[in-house]
Amino acid sequence: MEAPAAFRIERDSLGERRVPADAYYGVQTVRAWENFTITRYRPNPLMIRAVGDVKWACTKANVETGALPAEMGAAILQACEEVSQGKWDDQFIVDPVQGGAGTSFHMNANEVIANRALELLGRPKGDYSQIHPNTHVNMAQSTNDVVPTALRLASLRAGEKTVAALKKLAQAFGQKAEEFAHVLKQGRTHLQDAVPILLGQEFEAYRNVVQRDAERLLSRFEDLLAVNLGGTAVGTGLNASPEYIQRAVANLAERTGYPFRSAQSLVDLTQNVDAFLALSSALRDAASNLTKVANDLRLMASGPRNGFGEIHLPPLQPGSSIMPGKVNPVIPEAVNQVAYLICGNDLTITLAAQNGQLELNVMLPVVSVRLLESLEVLANVAEMLADRCVVGITANEARCAEEIDRCVGVATALNPYIGYDQASQVAKESLATGKPVRQIVIERGLLPKEQVDEILRPERMTAPQESRL
């Protein structure tokens, strides 16, 4: 009995190539695999699922318009369904950073779908005379409308998790804001002592900025709902009928639950990737805000004895291979690094957006890789920060009270009552002698003790008040 063949021979316009006999991908995928050994990543599963859904919507439209025979269409639809379910992820082998505007990834999908459809019909893989990756699976389609549409869908799906994670983090900061609402501490500007502030007010600010980031991301999703599906090669719709375009977009909307609509100008969306650039910009903004918050947490927790020591972060793991008992702020440090990664991704996407030419931006593959990475890592790090850090933060109230006793910035509250110059003299004496501001004002007879006590009440120093008692 002969052993089964290890390879099959497939042909394209450039000639022949050997393809593993059991592979669902084909000759064009093999060529791309040979050409692009760059990142050695596999395509993002979100993109694979999205392209399966887009191909399904297009195939269904071709069946509905009578362009594809029903039996062939049913097999292709089933294959698309399986791709969108992730059944054939291991068959997507092309490096996601590639030349050709995503053609290699798209043809990988076309070949997997064609060969699986052939199998469903009882035909051998590679029998493209029956179902062809280009002629049938890619009917009325182009890389230049399929891949951007798939990226829009993948970004929306990834973005749902990102927004949910940011909202979760905002809620965690909000809970801590309530918990710390009574804790008065030293405020700082320029990393120098300033006037007092409530620890709860600081955490409320963190809540607010993260909530804004979530809302900003949501607002960017609207632009992703306009698609150039049916624009084919350059947005003019060559080989795609108006009925097909209408049905393909409607099918995609019905299948995914997102209200996709055909772009006002298919040419515009084929040329330009500004919707992805705007989303990346919002991700960069969120990352920048998170790294500022992470730096604040590291500063307030620094020490614990010879730093600020105003809060305690939950101890998660030993912090040194040599120093016993040392515990590091590993979660905020990871947040910082993810933020830098996202900012770098945004620069990559910005350069890619700038360097499209004429009717097509061929840099979409790297936009896809970096945009989906930013969406996913921001979601992961926001959830990590909430679960592994923020919920376990406690206030070092004794340390905060000690700071306030030595706080020179409280002299600012005296400005409306004794004037700026007198308040400056009090502050200088406090710095020189270590005496509390309250004591110096009373000793100098500048104000009665009862009035000083009222002026320096925490509620008066941490909220707007009338300028005079």
N, C-alpha and C positions, 0 to 999 in steps of 0.2 A: 504493500500500500504506500503510495507516495505521500510525503509530508506536504502539508499545505504550503502554498507559496508565501514567502515572507513579505513580498512586495508586489504591487501592481504597477503597471506603466500607465501614466496619464499624459495627455498632451494639451498644450495651450499654444498661443500664437508664437511663442518663442522656441517651441520644440518639446522634447519629452523630459520627464523626470520620474524617478522611482518614488512611489508613495507606499508607506507601510500598508500591508494588505488589509489590516483590520481598522485602519484610521478612517474617520469620517471626514477629515479635512482632505484637501486634494492638492493638485499640482501648484496652484498659485500660492497656497499657504506654505508649501515646502520651499518655494523660491524666497518668500518673505522671511521664513525662518532662517534660511541660509544667509540672507542679506543683513538682517538686523539682529546682532548680538550686542546690545547696548546696555540696558539695565538688567537683563535676565529676569525681569518681572514677567508675570502672566497678566493678561488683560484683567481689569477690575471686574469682579463678578457682577457688580451693579451695571456695568456697561454691557456685559454679555446678556443679562436678563432684559435690559432695555432694548438691545438690538433684536432680541427674539420677539419682543412685543411689537416693535415697529415693523418688522418683517411680517408678522402675523396680520397686522392691520392692513398692510399693503397687499398681501396675498388675498385676504378676504375681499378687498375692494376689486381686485382683478377677477375674482370668481363672480362677484356680484354684477360686474359689468359684462360678463361673458368672455373676457379676454383669456381666462384660464379654464380648461375643461374641469368639470366638477370633481372627477376622480383624482386627477393630478393635484388639483387645488386642495382637496381634503388631506392628501398625504403631506403636502407642503405645510399646511396649517398645523397638522399634528406634530411635525418636526419643529416648527416654530414654537409651538406650545412647550415642547420638551426643552428647547434651548432656554426659553424664558423661565422655566422651572429649575434651571441649573443642572439638568441631567447630563449635559455634555460639556461642562466647564473644562474638563481635562483635554478636550479636543481643540481648545482655543490656545494655540501655542506661540503666536506671533508676539514679539516684544512690543509693548504698547507705545514706545517711542519709536517712530518709524517715519520714513519719507512717504509721500503720496497722499497726504491729507486724510489718512485713515483707510485707504483702499485695501491695504493688506488685512487689516482687522475685518473690514466689511466682506472681503472675499473669503476669509476664514469662515465667517458666518454663512455666506452663501453656499460654500462647499459642504459644510457640516449639515446644513438644512437639506441640500440636494441629495446627499448620500444617505441620510437617514430616511428621506422620503422614498428614495429608490428601494431601500431595504423594506420599508412598510408595504411597498407594492410587489415585493418578492423579486426585485431586480438586483443585480450585483452592484456594489459600489463602483463608481467610475463610469457607469453606463450612461453617459451624459446625452446620448441620443434620445433617451427617454425623458429624463428631467435634467435640464442644464442649469448650472449655478447662475449663469448670466441671463440666458434667454428666458427662463421660467421663474426661478426664485427671485431674480432681480428685475423682473418685468416692471417697466414704468418707474424705475428707481435709479438712483445714483449714490455713490459714496457721499456726494456733496449735499444731499438732502437727508439721507438715512442716518449718517453718523452724527451730524449736529442735532437732529431730533432725538436720537438715542441719548446723547449727552444731556439734553434738556430734561428728559425723563429720569435719567440716573441722578442728576443733580437734585431734582425735586424729591426723589425718594431719600437720598442721603440727607438732604436739608431738613426733612421732617425730624430726623433723629437729632440733628444739630440744634434746631430750635427747641426741641423738648429738653435737651440737656442744659441749654442755657437758661431756660425757664426754671428748671429744677435747681440750678445753682443760684439763681436770683432768689428763689424761695428760701433756700438754706441761709443766704445772707440776711434775708428779711427776718427769719426766725431769730438769728443771732442779734439783729438790731433791736428787737424787742427784749431779748434776754439781757442785753448790755445797756439798756436805756438809762439806767441809774448810775452808770460808772463814769465818773468824771476823771479825765486824764489830761496830760500835757498835750496841747496841740503844737504842731511844728510847721514852719514854712522855711524853705531853703535848708532843711535839716537843722534848723536852729529853733530854740524854744520860742513859741508864740503864745497866744492866749489859750485858755483851756477849751476843751471840747469833750463831748460825751462819746464814749466808745461806741455806743449805739448809733450816734450820728454818722460815724465813719462807716459802720457796716451798712447803714441805710444807703449811703452813697454808693457802696459797692453793689448793693441790690439794684439800685436805680440804673447804673451804667450797664450792668449785665442784662437787665430787662430791656433797655433801649437797643442793645445789640441784637437781642432776639427779634424785636419788632423790626429792626432795620433789615435783617435777613429775610423776614417774611415779606417785606415790601419788594425785595428783589425777585421773589419768586414769580411775581406777576409777569415780568418780561419773558420768563422761560416758557410761558404758555403759548406764545406765538411761535409757530413752526413753519419751516420752509418745505415741508413734505410735499412732494409733487413738483418741486422746482427743478428736479433732476440736475443736470450738469452745471448750469450757470444761473439757474433761477428762472429761466424762460419757460420751463415746463415741457421741453421737447420730449416726445414719446409718452406724455401723460395727458389723458383727456381731462377736461374740467370735472366730469362726473367722477372719475377715478380719484382726483385730488380731494373732492368733497367727501367722498366715502372713506378714503384712507384716514383723513384727519378725524372724522366722526368715529370711525372704528377704534382709533387709538384712544380717543377720549372715553368712549364707552368701556373699553377694556381696562384702562388704568384708573379711571375715576377722576382724572385731572381734566379740567375743561379746556383742553387744547383747542386752538383756533388757527386757521390758516393766516399767515402773515399778510399784512396789507401789501407788502412788496416782497415776493419770493426772491427777487434779485438782491434786495437789500440784505436779507438774512443769510443768503448764500455767501455774500462778500464779507459781512461784518460779524464780529464776535463780541460786540460790546455788552450784550446781556451777561455773558460769562465774566467779562472784565468787571462789570458792576458788582456781580455776586462775589468775586474774588476780593474786591475792594472792601465790601462789607465784612468778609471773613478776616481780612487784615485789620480792620478797625476793631473787631471783637478781640482778636488776638492781642493787639496792642493794649487794649483796656485790661485784658486779663493779666498781662505781664506786669502792668502797673500795680494791680491789686495784689498779685503774688509777691511783688517786691515789698509792698506795704506789710504784708503778713510776715515776711521774713524779717523786716526791720523791727516790727513790734514784738516779735518772738525772740529777737536776738539776745544772746547771752548764754544761758539764762541768768547768770549773776552779773556779768560785766557788760551787758548790753542794755537794750530798752527793757526787756522782760515784762512787757505790759500784758501779753497774752501767752497762753500755753497752746502750742499745736499738739495734736495727738501724736505720741511717740509710736512710730511704725516699724522701725528697724534700727539695729546698731549703726552708728554713723562713721565708724573709723575702724580700720584694720590694726591700728596701733594704740589709739587713745581709749582706754576703758571708760565706759559709761557715756560716751559722746553720742548724741542723737541729732541728726541733721533735718532741716526742713525739706525733705526729699520731694514732697508733692508740689509745693510752690516752685522748687527748682525745675521740676519736670514741666510745669506750666510755662516757665520762661522759655525753655528749649523748644517746646511745641510752638510757642508764639513766634520765635525766630524762624522756625521752619515755614510757618504759614506766610510770614512776611517775605521770605525768599521765594516761595511759590507765587506770591502775588507779583513779584518783580518778573518772574519767568512768564507769567500769563500776560503781563503788561507788554513785555517785549514781543511776545507772540502775536498779540493783538495789533501791534504797530506794524508788523512785518507781513501782513497779507498783501497780495498784489492783485489788482484788477478784479476779476470776477470770483476769486476764491481766496480764503485764508488757508494755506496748506499747513499751518502750524497747529491745527486743531488737535492732533494726537497728544502733544505735550500739554496743551491746555486741559485736555481731558484727564491726563494722569495727575497733574498738579491740583486741579480744581477738586476732583473727587477725594484726593488725599487730604486737602485742607478741610473739606467738609467732614470727613470721617475723623481725623485726629482732633479737630476742635470739639466735636461731640464727645469723643472719648475722654479728652482731658478735662472738659467742663464737668462731666459726670464724676470723674475721678476726684476733682477738687472738691466737689460737693460732698461725696460719700466718704472720702478718705481723709479729709482735712476739715472743711468748714463745720460740719455737724459736730465735730469733736473739740472745737476750740473753746477754751475757758479763759476767763478774765483773771488776771492777777490783780485783784482789787487793792491789796495792801501796797503793791508797788505803785499803782496808779495814784493812790492817796498820798503816798510819800512824795511823788513827783509834784503834786499840786501844792503840798506844804512848802516846797522849795521853789515853786514857780514864780519867776519874775514877770512873766507876761501878764499876770493878773493886774499889774499896774496900769495896763491899758484901760481897764474898766474905770479907773479913777480920773481919766482925762476930762470928762465933762464936769467934774466936781472940784478938782484942784488945778486943772490946766496941764498941758503937755509938759512944760518945763519942770514943774514941781513933781509930776509923775516920773519924769526921767531921773531926777535926783534920787527919788525913792528907789527906783530900779537899780541905779548904780550902787547905792548903799547896800541893797540886798545882795547884789553880786559880790561886793567887796567883803561883806561881813558874814554872809550866810543867814542873816536874819530874815524872817518872812516879811513880805510886803505889808501885811496886815499890822504886824507889830511896829514897824517903822512909822507908818502913818499915824498910829495912835500915840507913839512916843513923841513924835514931833508936834502933836496937837493939831494936825491938819484937818481932821474930821473926828466927830464923836465916835466912840466904839460902836454904838448901835447902828449908826449910819454906815460905817465901814463894813460891819457884818452883813447889812442888807445889800450893799453894793456888790460884795464879793460872794453872794449866794450863787451856787452853781446854776440855778435856773435863770438868773439874771445874766450870767456870763456866757450862756450857750444858746440864747434866743434874743431876738430883737426886743428892745425895751425903750420906754421914754428916756430922753437923755438926762433928765433931772428927776430927783425924788420929790 
